[in-house]
Amino acid sequence: MKSTWWKVLAIILLAYTIIAGVLADVPRLPILNETIRALYFHVTMWFSMILLLTVGIVYSIRFLKNNRLEDDDMAVEFTNGAILFGVIGIVTGSLWARFTWGAYWTNDPKLNAAAVGLLMYFAYLILRNSLTDMHQRAKISAVYSIFAYAAFIPLIFVLPRLTDSLHPGNGGNPGFNAYDMDSQLRMVFYPAIVGWTLLGAWVSTVRVRLRRMERKMEENLINQ
């Protein structure tokens, strides 16, 4: 990913998302009103998180296959980027909930599942930091992340749909498509997903380069 076109695209899409997200007209839905603009920043963060986690899983599998630390670098940094987006998604969702549900947090299956999912990935970070051997850390982290991903997807997409939930699209509560996810919203919503995902990939690849530089410097010091 050394070419720059996708970085330029990320800047353009995010500038468009922020400007249109704040200034463009939005449909006036009951209760939501202007707060529906949070759709561009809350929901899209979670979509981007899933995409970044998927990239991390691919590289975790590649590490288990090839035992290359370069694959572990990609796996951990894309997972780190996904965790960051997940935290931002939780925060923006809480702010949105305050205006629509009257509280920053409720005992809602969707919210609780999202929190549990993030805690699983916080445990991933703690696990990595508790191991000192690079190859052992990479191998155990790869295995953990694969199982965490397999649990995370049904946890946030399947289980909440089996119970009653305030969250749109869950427990018989209609999603935005059933309300008014019209062309106005789609024209910002989908570019926002791409823009945030590209930003996450950008940050992750920069951190990968830093990680590799640090490891090379450590190896040079050992060899001297």
BELGI-V794940 format. One record per residue. N is the residue number from 1. RES is the residue in one small letter. PHI is phi in whole degrees, -180 to 180 (NA if undefined). PSI is psi in whole degrees, -180 to 180 (* if undefined). Layout:
n=N res=RES phi=PHI psi=PSI
n=N res=RES phi=PHI psi=PSI
This chain:
n=1 res=m phi=NA psi=46
n=2 res=k phi=-84 psi=-18
n=3 res=s phi=-69 psi=158
n=4 res=t phi=-104 psi=-8
n=5 res=w phi=-60 psi=-38
n=6 res=w phi=-73 psi=-25
n=7 res=k phi=-72 psi=-41
n=8 res=v phi=-62 psi=-42
n=9 res=l phi=-61 psi=-40
n=10 res=a phi=-61 psi=-45
n=11 res=i phi=-62 psi=-44
n=12 res=i phi=-64 psi=-47
n=13 res=l phi=-65 psi=-39
n=14 res=l phi=-72 psi=-37
n=15 res=a phi=-63 psi=-43
n=16 res=y phi=-63 psi=-43
n=17 res=t phi=-61 psi=-46
n=18 res=i phi=-67 psi=-46
n=19 res=i phi=-67 psi=-50
n=20 res=a phi=-69 psi=-34
n=21 res=g phi=-65 psi=-29
n=22 res=v phi=-94 psi=-37
n=23 res=l phi=-106 psi=-25
n=24 res=a phi=-70 psi=154
n=25 res=d phi=-68 psi=146
n=26 res=v phi=-131 psi=153
n=27 res=p phi=-66 psi=142
n=28 res=r phi=-90 psi=102
n=29 res=l phi=-102 psi=151
n=30 res=p phi=-55 psi=136
n=31 res=i phi=73 psi=-49
n=32 res=l phi=-66 psi=-53
n=33 res=n phi=49 psi=-128
n=34 res=e phi=-70 psi=-19
n=35 res=t phi=-68 psi=-11
n=36 res=i phi=-63 psi=-17
n=37 res=r phi=-61 psi=-24
n=38 res=a phi=-63 psi=-19
n=39 res=l phi=-54 psi=-36
n=40 res=y phi=-73 psi=-18
n=41 res=f phi=-117 psi=-31
n=42 res=h phi=-85 psi=-60
n=43 res=v phi=-65 psi=-40
n=44 res=t phi=-65 psi=-30
n=45 res=m phi=-62 psi=-40
n=46 res=w phi=-71 psi=-37
n=47 res=f phi=-61 psi=-46
n=48 res=s phi=-64 psi=-38
n=49 res=m phi=-59 psi=-46
n=50 res=i phi=-62 psi=-42
n=51 res=l phi=-65 psi=-42
n=52 res=l phi=-67 psi=-39
n=53 res=l phi=-62 psi=-38
n=54 res=t phi=-64 psi=-42
n=55 res=v phi=-62 psi=-43
n=56 res=g phi=-60 psi=-40
n=57 res=i phi=-65 psi=-42
n=58 res=v phi=-58 psi=-44
n=59 res=y phi=-75 psi=-28
n=60 res=s phi=-64 psi=-43
n=61 res=i phi=-65 psi=-40
n=62 res=r phi=-64 psi=-37
n=63 res=f phi=-64 psi=-45
n=64 res=l phi=-62 psi=-26
n=65 res=k phi=-84 psi=-42
n=66 res=n phi=-109 psi=-14
n=67 res=n phi=57 psi=40
n=68 res=r phi=-103 psi=127
n=69 res=l phi=-65 psi=-24
n=70 res=e phi=-62 psi=-35
n=71 res=d phi=-70 psi=-36
n=72 res=d phi=-66 psi=-37
n=73 res=d phi=-57 psi=-48
n=74 res=m phi=-65 psi=-42
n=75 res=a phi=-62 psi=-48
n=76 res=v phi=-71 psi=-38
n=77 res=e phi=-76 psi=-34
n=78 res=f phi=-70 psi=-33
n=79 res=t phi=-68 psi=-40
n=80 res=n phi=-60 psi=-44
n=81 res=g phi=-62 psi=-40
n=82 res=a phi=-64 psi=-41
n=83 res=i phi=-62 psi=-42
n=84 res=l phi=-59 psi=-46
n=85 res=f phi=-65 psi=-35
n=86 res=g phi=-64 psi=-41
n=87 res=v phi=-64 psi=-45
n=88 res=i phi=-63 psi=-38
n=89 res=g phi=-62 psi=-41
n=90 res=i phi=-64 psi=-44
n=91 res=v phi=-65 psi=-48
n=92 res=t phi=-66 psi=-34
n=93 res=g phi=-66 psi=-38
n=94 res=s phi=-66 psi=-40
n=95 res=l phi=-64 psi=-41
n=96 res=w phi=-64 psi=-42
n=97 res=a phi=-63 psi=-35
n=98 res=r phi=-59 psi=-37
n=99 res=f phi=-87 psi=-25
n=100 res=t phi=-102 psi=-34
n=101 res=w phi=-107 psi=-11
n=102 res=g phi=88 psi=4
n=103 res=a phi=-151 psi=149
n=104 res=y phi=-69 psi=-28
n=105 res=w phi=-147 psi=138
n=106 res=t phi=-127 psi=164
n=107 res=n phi=-79 psi=67
n=108 res=d phi=-107 psi=135
n=109 res=p phi=-56 psi=-40
n=110 res=k phi=-66 psi=-45
n=111 res=l phi=-66 psi=-44
n=112 res=n phi=-64 psi=-39
n=113 res=a phi=-65 psi=-40
n=114 res=a phi=-64 psi=-41
n=115 res=a phi=-65 psi=-42
n=116 res=v phi=-63 psi=-42
n=117 res=g phi=-60 psi=-44
n=118 res=l phi=-65 psi=-38
n=119 res=l phi=-62 psi=-35
n=120 res=m phi=-62 psi=-38
n=121 res=y phi=-81 psi=-25
n=122 res=f phi=-65 psi=-38
n=123 res=a phi=-63 psi=-35
n=124 res=y phi=-59 psi=-44
n=125 res=l phi=-67 psi=-42
n=126 res=i phi=-63 psi=-41
n=127 res=l phi=-61 psi=-46
n=128 res=r phi=-61 psi=-44
n=129 res=n phi=-72 psi=-15
n=130 res=s phi=-87 psi=-9
n=131 res=l phi=-108 psi=137
n=132 res=t phi=-101 psi=-36
n=133 res=d phi=-71 psi=126
n=134 res=m phi=-61 psi=-47
n=135 res=h phi=-71 psi=-39
n=136 res=q phi=-64 psi=-43
n=137 res=r phi=-61 psi=-43
n=138 res=a phi=-66 psi=-42
n=139 res=k phi=-68 psi=-49
n=140 res=i phi=-65 psi=-39
n=141 res=s phi=-64 psi=-39
n=142 res=a phi=-64 psi=-45
n=143 res=v phi=-64 psi=-44
n=144 res=y phi=-62 psi=-45
n=145 res=s phi=-65 psi=-34
n=146 res=i phi=-65 psi=-46
n=147 res=f phi=-68 psi=-37
n=148 res=a phi=-64 psi=-41
n=149 res=y phi=-65 psi=-42
n=150 res=a phi=-64 psi=-29
n=151 res=a phi=-87 psi=-33
n=152 res=f phi=-66 psi=-43
n=153 res=i phi=-62 psi=-54
n=154 res=p phi=-66 psi=-28
n=155 res=l phi=-63 psi=-40
n=156 res=i phi=-100 psi=-18
n=157 res=f phi=-108 psi=-29
n=158 res=v phi=-103 psi=-57
n=159 res=l phi=-58 psi=-43
n=160 res=p phi=-63 psi=-25
n=161 res=r phi=-74 psi=-13
n=162 res=l phi=-89 psi=-5
n=163 res=t phi=-130 psi=168
n=164 res=d phi=-70 psi=140
n=165 res=s phi=-152 psi=145
n=166 res=l phi=-74 psi=-23
n=167 res=h phi=-69 psi=133
n=168 res=p phi=-56 psi=135
n=169 res=g phi=89 psi=6
n=170 res=n phi=-129 psi=147
n=171 res=g phi=57 psi=35
n=172 res=g phi=85 psi=-5
n=173 res=n phi=-81 psi=120
n=174 res=p phi=-60 psi=144
n=175 res=g phi=-82 psi=-178
n=176 res=f phi=-67 psi=-28
n=177 res=n phi=-59 psi=-36
n=178 res=a phi=-74 psi=-21
n=179 res=y phi=-90 psi=-81
n=180 res=d phi=-160 psi=45
n=181 res=m phi=-75 psi=68
n=182 res=d phi=-83 psi=-175
n=183 res=s phi=-64 psi=-28
n=184 res=q phi=-59 psi=-50
n=185 res=l phi=-70 psi=-41
n=186 res=r phi=-63 psi=-33
n=187 res=m phi=-67 psi=-19
n=188 res=v phi=-107 psi=-37
n=189 res=f phi=-60 psi=-52
n=190 res=y phi=-69 psi=-43
n=191 res=p phi=-60 psi=-32
n=192 res=a phi=-65 psi=-41
n=193 res=i phi=-60 psi=-47
n=194 res=v phi=-64 psi=-45
n=195 res=g phi=-62 psi=-48
n=196 res=w phi=-65 psi=-37
n=197 res=t phi=-65 psi=-43
n=198 res=l phi=-65 psi=-38
n=199 res=l phi=-62 psi=-44
n=200 res=g phi=-60 psi=-42
n=201 res=a phi=-65 psi=-38
n=202 res=w phi=-62 psi=-53
n=203 res=v phi=-60 psi=-42
n=204 res=s phi=-64 psi=-43
n=205 res=t phi=-69 psi=-33
n=206 res=v phi=-64 psi=-44
n=207 res=r phi=-67 psi=-32
n=208 res=v phi=-63 psi=-45
n=209 res=r phi=-63 psi=-41
n=210 res=l phi=-64 psi=-42
n=211 res=r phi=-62 psi=-43
n=212 res=r phi=-69 psi=-37
n=213 res=m phi=-64 psi=-43
n=214 res=e phi=-62 psi=-41
n=215 res=r phi=-67 psi=-38
n=216 res=k phi=-66 psi=-39
n=217 res=m phi=-65 psi=-40
n=218 res=e phi=-63 psi=-42
n=219 res=e phi=-64 psi=-38
n=220 res=n phi=-66 psi=-39
n=221 res=l phi=-66 psi=-38
n=222 res=i phi=-68 psi=-39
n=223 res=n phi=-76 psi=-16
n=224 res=q phi=-77 psi=*
